Amino acid sequence: MSRERAGNVGSKTSASPKTGASRKRIRLLTIGVLALTLWAGATAWGQMQRSDEIAIRLEALGGKLNDTVQTNDKLKREVERMSDPEYREERIRKDNHMFKQGETVFDVPRTNP
């Protein structure tokens, strides 16, 4: 019976340090998980802000791309039309204020209101 008491007493004293050590491990693990969560949250927040900036920039570049595509299409049509001799003649006459022999040109001065 003295052995049982000695064993019980010894097990109680040895159980107490295990409980304290396990609490320390749980605290350490909790602190580690908390630190990891804070780091992940800060990283995610930074990435969301960067993502918003990139989305705004992408939208602006998309508008610029549309303008460039429209200009490109307009210039392609102009190049196709330049293969027509009548159109070239019209453009030369209009841009350089030239006229054919025997043609009467009426030049009306513009008035600014």
C-alpha positions as CSV (number, residue, x, y, z in Angstrom):
1,M,0.0,0.0,0.0
2,S,2.9,2.3,0.6
3,R,4.0,1.7,-2.9
4,E,0.6,2.7,-4.2
5,R,0.7,5.9,-2.3
6,A,4.2,6.5,-3.4
7,G,3.2,5.8,-7.0
8,N,0.1,8.0,-6.7
9,V,2.1,10.8,-5.1
10,G,4.8,10.5,-7.8
11,S,2.3,10.4,-10.6
12,K,0.6,13.6,-9.3
13,T,3.8,15.5,-9.1
14,S,4.9,14.2,-12.5
15,A,1.5,15.1,-14.0
16,S,1.7,18.7,-13.0
17,P,4.9,19.5,-15.0
18,K,3.4,17.8,-18.1
19,T,0.3,19.9,-17.8
20,G,2.5,23.1,-17.5
21,A,4.6,22.1,-20.4
22,S,1.6,21.3,-22.6
23,R,0.1,24.7,-21.7
24,K,3.4,26.3,-22.7
25,R,3.3,24.4,-26.0
26,I,-0.3,25.4,-26.6
27,R,0.5,29.1,-25.9
28,L,3.5,29.0,-28.2
29,L,1.5,27.3,-30.9
30,T,-1.3,29.9,-30.5
31,I,1.2,32.7,-30.7
32,G,2.8,31.2,-33.8
33,V,-0.6,30.7,-35.5
34,L,-1.6,34.3,-34.6
35,A,1.7,35.6,-36.0
36,L,1.2,33.6,-39.2
37,T,-2.4,34.8,-39.5
38,L,-1.4,38.5,-39.1
39,W,1.4,38.1,-41.7
40,A,-1.0,36.4,-44.1
41,G,-3.6,39.2,-43.5
42,A,-1.1,42.0,-44.1
43,T,0.2,40.3,-47.3
44,A,-3.4,39.8,-48.6
45,W,-4.2,43.4,-47.8
46,G,-1.2,44.6,-49.8
47,Q,-2.0,42.4,-52.7
48,M,-5.6,43.7,-52.8
49,Q,-4.4,47.3,-52.9
50,R,-2.0,46.4,-55.7
51,S,-4.7,44.5,-57.5
52,D,-7.0,47.6,-57.4
53,E,-4.2,49.8,-58.8
54,I,-3.5,47.3,-61.6
55,A,-7.3,47.2,-62.4
56,I,-7.5,51.0,-62.7
57,R,-4.4,51.0,-64.9
58,L,-5.7,48.2,-67.0
59,E,-9.0,50.1,-67.6
60,A,-7.1,53.2,-68.7
61,L,-4.9,51.2,-71.1
62,G,-8.0,49.4,-72.4
63,G,-9.5,52.8,-73.4
64,K,-6.2,53.8,-75.0
65,L,-6.2,50.5,-76.9
66,N,-9.7,51.1,-78.2
67,D,-8.7,54.6,-79.4
68,T,-5.6,53.2,-81.1
69,V,-7.6,50.4,-82.8
70,Q,-10.1,53.0,-84.2
71,T,-7.3,55.2,-85.5
72,N,-5.6,52.1,-87.1
73,D,-8.9,51.1,-88.8
74,K,-9.4,54.7,-90.1
75,L,-5.8,54.8,-91.5
76,K,-6.3,51.3,-93.1
77,R,-9.4,52.6,-94.9
78,E,-7.5,55.7,-96.0
79,V,-4.7,53.5,-97.4
80,E,-7.3,51.4,-99.3
81,R,-8.9,54.6,-100.7
82,M,-5.6,56.0,-101.8
83,S,-5.4,53.2,-104.5
84,D,-8.3,54.9,-106.2
85,P,-7.0,57.6,-108.6
86,E,-10.1,59.8,-108.3
87,Y,-9.8,59.9,-104.6
88,R,-6.1,60.8,-104.7
89,E,-6.9,63.6,-107.1
90,E,-9.7,64.9,-104.9
91,R,-7.4,64.8,-101.8
92,I,-4.6,66.6,-103.7
93,R,-6.9,69.3,-104.9
94,K,-8.5,69.7,-101.4
95,D,-5.4,69.7,-99.3
96,N,-3.2,71.8,-101.6
97,H,-5.9,74.1,-102.9
98,M,-5.2,73.2,-106.5
99,F,-7.7,73.3,-109.4
100,K,-8.0,72.0,-113.0
101,Q,-7.5,74.2,-116.0
102,G,-10.7,76.0,-116.9
103,E,-12.3,75.3,-113.5
104,T,-13.8,78.2,-111.6
105,V,-13.0,78.1,-107.9
106,F,-15.2,80.0,-105.4
107,D,-13.3,80.8,-102.2
108,V,-15.6,82.1,-99.5
109,P,-13.7,83.7,-96.6
110,R,-14.7,82.4,-93.2
111,T,-15.9,84.8,-90.6
112,N,-15.5,84.1,-87.0
113,P,-18.6,84.9,-85.0
